[in-house]
Amino acid sequence: MSLKLFPYNTGSASAKRLARALRILRVGHNYNAKRSDTIVNWGNSHPPHFRWMEQDLNKPQAIQIACNKLETFLQFRHNSFTDVPQWTTNPKEAQHWVDLGYTVYCRTSLTSYGGRGIVVVHDGGKVIPAPLYTEATKHKDEYRVHVFKGKAIDVQKKKRKLGGTSISNGVRNHANGWIYGRLDIDPPSELVDVSIKAVELLGLDFGAVDIGHRLRDNKFFVFEVNTAPGITGSTLTNYANAINNYYRSL
């Protein structure tokens, strides 16, 4: 038996770190896989030339859905999963939200990350053409829950670095000075359960769930599920341990 990593990009920093931590090789689409291999798919949505086996982690077809925000929301809607922001593909409906005083995110790219491709429209503004619009959720806290095989292996909270900007546009990303931390956090009890359910509904074996929490009504909002998250330090160790434990159980 042999463990291999199948990354979306061989230059991915997180894939390199994980491969080193696991002491395994990274392979591409043309890899001549053996039936005894176990493949860990790190964010690759393109089916490989080799046959995907039952023991392999994160099927490319599931990642195709997870890496597309509209397909993700459609999958959630199909399964009556409501812990998501209000969303629409109809620009007239999105404009109506703006006219009512809500902030709307015009998502010009369905597969971007880190806040890229988002045009923020406030009260009095006009939405622009986009394949997806989401309404601002006015949540207080935002977390990243790392899930592997139905269990949370790490929970982080977005925090503003010293010198980071305000969140007047509602986008908490690295460019605005926001980072994930795990010190002095007290996540709500339902956070993990909602995150595990989101990963499960997308057909994934593992994923990092970006999720907001609004305190006044204890409402959760799953924004996306990352299948190749940036990982360092103890988060990297937790992934390596989870994958190794899974591999040893086969």
C-alpha positions in Angstrom: 0.0 0.0 0.0 1.2 3.5 -0.8 -0.1 7.0 0.0 0.1 9.7 -2.6 -0.9 13.4 -2.8 -2.8 14.6 -5.9 -2.7 18.5 -5.8 -4.5 21.0 -7.9 -1.1 22.6 -8.6 2.3 21.0 -8.0 3.5 24.4 -6.9 0.9 24.8 -4.2 2.7 25.7 -0.9 0.2 23.9 1.2 0.5 20.8 -0.9 4.3 20.9 -0.6 4.0 21.2 3.2 1.5 18.4 3.5 3.6 16.1 1.3 6.7 16.8 3.4 4.8 16.2 6.6 3.4 12.9 5.4 6.7 12.0 3.6 4.9 11.1 0.4 5.1 12.0 -3.3 2.9 14.5 -5.1 1.5 13.0 -8.3 -0.2 14.4 -11.4 -3.0 13.3 -13.8 -0.7 10.9 -15.7 0.4 9.0 -12.6 0.2 5.2 -13.1 -1.8 4.4 -9.9 -1.9 1.0 -8.4 -5.0 -0.5 -6.9 -3.2 -0.6 -3.5 -2.6 3.2 -3.7 -4.5 5.7 -1.6 -4.8 9.1 -3.2 -5.3 12.3 -1.2 -6.9 14.9 -3.6 -5.7 18.3 -2.6 -8.2 20.7 -4.3 -8.0 19.1 -7.8 -11.3 19.2 -9.6 -10.0 17.7 -12.8 -10.5 13.9 -13.0 -7.1 12.1 -13.3 -6.3 9.5 -16.0 -6.0 6.9 -13.4 -9.0 5.1 -11.8 -10.4 6.6 -8.6 -10.7 4.0 -5.9 -13.1 3.8 -2.9 -10.3 4.4 -0.4 -9.2 7.7 -2.1 -10.0 11.0 -0.4 -12.1 13.8 -2.0 -13.3 12.8 -5.4 -12.7 15.3 -8.2 -16.5 15.5 -8.9 -17.1 16.6 -5.3 -14.4 19.2 -5.6 -15.9 20.5 -8.8 -19.0 21.4 -6.8 -17.1 22.7 -3.7 -14.9 25.1 -5.7 -17.9 26.7 -7.5 -19.9 29.0 -5.1 -23.1 28.7 -7.1 -22.9 24.9 -7.4 -22.2 24.8 -3.7 -25.3 26.8 -2.8 -27.4 24.8 -5.2 -26.3 21.6 -3.6 -27.1 23.0 -0.2 -30.6 24.1 -1.4 -31.2 20.7 -2.9 -30.6 19.2 0.5 -32.6 21.8 2.4 -29.5 23.1 4.1 -30.3 26.7 5.1 -27.2 27.8 7.0 -26.0 30.0 4.2 -26.3 33.7 3.2 -29.3 34.9 1.3 -28.3 34.5 -2.4 -29.7 34.9 -5.9 -28.6 34.8 -9.5 -31.2 37.5 -10.4 -29.8 41.0 -10.6 -33.2 42.5 -10.2 -33.7 40.7 -6.9 -30.2 41.7 -5.8 -31.0 45.4 -6.6 -34.2 45.1 -4.6 -32.2 44.1 -1.6 -29.9 47.2 -2.1 -33.0 49.4 -2.4 -34.3 48.0 0.9 -31.0 49.2 2.5 -29.0 45.9 2.5 -25.4 45.5 1.4 -25.0 43.1 -1.5 -21.9 41.3 -2.8 -21.7 41.0 -6.5 -19.6 37.9 -7.0 -18.1 38.3 -10.5 -16.2 35.0 -10.2 -17.6 31.7 -9.0 -14.3 30.1 -8.3 -12.2 32.9 -6.8 -11.0 32.9 -3.2 -9.8 35.4 -0.6 -12.4 38.0 -1.5 -11.2 38.3 -5.1 -13.9 39.1 -7.6 -16.3 40.7 -5.1 -17.9 44.1 -5.8 -19.6 45.5 -2.7 -22.8 47.5 -3.3 -24.2 49.5 -0.4 -27.6 51.3 0.0 -28.2 53.7 -2.9 -25.8 51.9 -5.2 -26.4 49.8 -8.3 -25.5 46.1 -8.7 -23.3 45.1 -11.6 -23.7 42.0 -13.8 -22.5 38.9 -12.0 -23.3 35.2 -11.9 -24.1 35.3 -8.1 -25.2 37.8 -5.6 -25.2 37.4 -1.8 -26.7 39.6 0.9 -24.4 40.8 3.7 -25.1 38.7 6.8 -24.0 41.2 9.5 -22.4 38.4 11.5 -20.1 39.2 14.4 -17.6 36.3 14.3 -16.1 34.2 11.5 -14.5 30.8 11.8 -12.7 28.2 9.8 -13.6 24.7 10.8 -11.3 21.9 9.4 -13.3 18.7 9.0 -11.9 15.2 8.2 -14.1 12.2 7.9 -17.0 13.6 10.0 -14.8 15.1 12.8 -13.4 18.6 13.4 -9.6 18.4 13.5 -9.1 22.1 14.0 -11.1 25.3 14.7 -9.8 28.8 13.9 -11.3 32.2 14.3 -10.7 35.2 12.0 -9.0 38.0 13.9 -7.7 41.4 12.9 -4.0 41.9 13.0 -2.5 45.0 14.6 -2.7 47.6 12.0 -5.4 45.8 10.0 -8.2 47.8 8.3 -11.8 48.1 9.3 -14.4 45.8 7.8 -16.5 48.6 6.3 -16.9 46.6 3.1 -17.6 43.4 5.1 -14.7 41.5 3.5 -12.4 39.9 6.1 -9.5 38.7 4.1 -5.7 38.7 4.4 -5.4 41.8 2.3 -7.4 43.7 4.8 -5.2 42.5 7.7 -7.3 39.5 8.9 -5.8 36.2 9.8 -6.9 33.0 11.4 -6.0 32.3 15.0 -7.0 29.7 17.7 -6.0 31.4 20.9 -8.7 32.7 23.3 -11.6 31.6 21.2 -14.9 30.2 22.4 -16.8 28.9 19.4 -20.6 28.3 19.7 -21.5 24.6 20.4 -23.4 24.1 17.1 -20.5 25.5 14.9 -18.8 22.1 14.4 -22.1 20.2 13.7 -23.1 22.7 11.0 -19.6 22.6 9.4 -19.5 18.8 9.4 -22.9 18.7 7.7 -21.8 21.1 5.0 -18.8 18.9 4.2 -21.0 15.9 4.1 -23.6 17.4 1.8 -20.9 18.3 -0.7 -19.7 14.7 -0.8 -16.3 15.5 0.6 -14.1 13.5 2.9 -12.4 16.6 4.2 -12.6 20.4 3.9 -12.1 23.7 5.6 -15.4 25.4 6.2 -15.5 29.2 6.3 -18.5 30.0 8.4 -20.0 33.1 10.1 -22.0 33.3 13.3 -24.6 36.0 14.1 -25.0 36.3 17.8 -28.4 38.0 18.1 -30.3 35.0 16.6 -27.6 32.3 16.8 -27.6 32.0 13.0 -24.8 30.4 11.0 -23.7 31.2 7.5 -21.5 28.8 5.5 -19.7 30.9 2.9 -17.6 28.2 1.3 -15.7 24.9 1.8 -12.1 24.9 0.9 -10.5 21.7 -0.4 -6.9 22.9 -0.4 -6.7 25.3 2.5 -3.5 27.1 3.5 -2.1 25.0 6.4 0.9 25.7 8.7 1.9 24.8 12.2 -0.5 22.8 14.3 -3.2 22.8 11.5 -0.7 21.1 9.2 0.1 18.6 11.9 -3.5 17.9 12.5 -4.1 17.1 8.8 -1.0 14.9 8.6 -2.1 13.0 11.7 -5.7 12.6 10.4 -4.6 11.3 7.0 -2.0 9.0 8.5 -4.6 7.6 11.0 -7.1 7.0 8.1 -4.4 5.3 6.0 -3.4 3.0 8.8 -7.1 2.0 9.3 -7.5 0.7 5.8 
